[in-house]
Amino acid sequence: MKLLLLHVSIFFSILFISLQSSYSCTPNDKNALLQIKKSLNNPPLLSSWNPRTDCCTSWTGVECTDGRVTALTISSGEISGQIPVQIGDLSDLRTLDFSYLTHLTGNIPRTITKLKNLDLLRLKQTNLSGPIPDYISELKTVTFLDLSFNQFTGPIPGSLSQMPKLQAIQVNDNKLTGSIPNSFGSFVGNVPNLYLFNNKLSGKVPESLSKYDFNAVDLSGNGFIGDGSMFFGRNKTTVRVDLSRNLFQFDLSKVKFARSIVSLDLSHNRIFGKFPRELSKLRLENFNVSYNHLCGKIPSGGLLQTFEPSAFAHNLCLCGTPLKAC
């Protein structure tokens, strides 16, 4: 019996070792990671990246599938330097996340376009700067793009509309200028959520965007002018719209709202007209129309009366609960 148990134990030990070896880090991926570590000046955050160990089992921020590096996450550490060009040598990478690295500088290297399997690209809250490169649109498999909280300048690349699987464009909290590209009126695939808030964008929103049924749009904290009502429509399924802190100017009484909207912020604009009754039929969780030029009675019923007076304050002549009686 003891002999049988010994043989079984040896068998499973050999099986475990063989399984480990079959999924160990490939030499090419391991070398690329070591070059990345060197380019980042061998930071303490990556001290576990020891050439004598397997990068798929014990290296911080590295995930593998069948021995290939498929995810690289480096965040919240003392990392200085630029994104290493060797990042493009991790050919099976699906997730690339460099976030909360305030000493990461420079721009996005062109070698990133070699990552033909990339699904998620997050370069968030770093000190990356310069223009967002056009060639980022060569990443045709990316579904989620987050370049928020950086120092990017210049226009939003119109080529982003050529990324067919994109579900979200998150470029908020940068220093981007110019207007929304006209090419955003012709997305080649998915209609992505637009998170463009807290930049220095300006001009009119292309009317061609009216044909799209966006799930979420946030343009707040910019300098947009003209009509912003193209994001609304009775037959749309939009859930969240934030156009606050811009210079939008349109007649609210003529806007038709989707019943699906739960969050609506139009505050700090130049929106005029009477308060549309259909707003009282929405199941709103967040709502603000303060600091506009609205007039007339706030419709009763629904959830409008559950919001604070501040959500309606500083308009031309709004009245009715929760404001003063008409």
ABEGO torsion letter per residue (X at the ends): XAAAAAAAAAAAAAAAAAAAAAABBBAAAAAAAAAAAAAAGGBAAAAABBAABBAAAABBGBBBBGGBBABBBBBGBBBBEBBBAAAAABAABABBBBBGBAABBEBBBAAAAABAABABBBBBGBABBEBBBAAAAABAABABBBABGBABBEBBBAAAAABAABABBBABGBABBEBBBAAAABBABBBBBBBABGBABBEBBBAAAAABBBABBBABGBABBEBAAAABEAABABABBBABGBABBBBAAABBBBAABABBBABGBABBEBBBAAAAABBBABBBABGBABBEBBBBEEAAAABBAAAABGBAABBEOABBBX
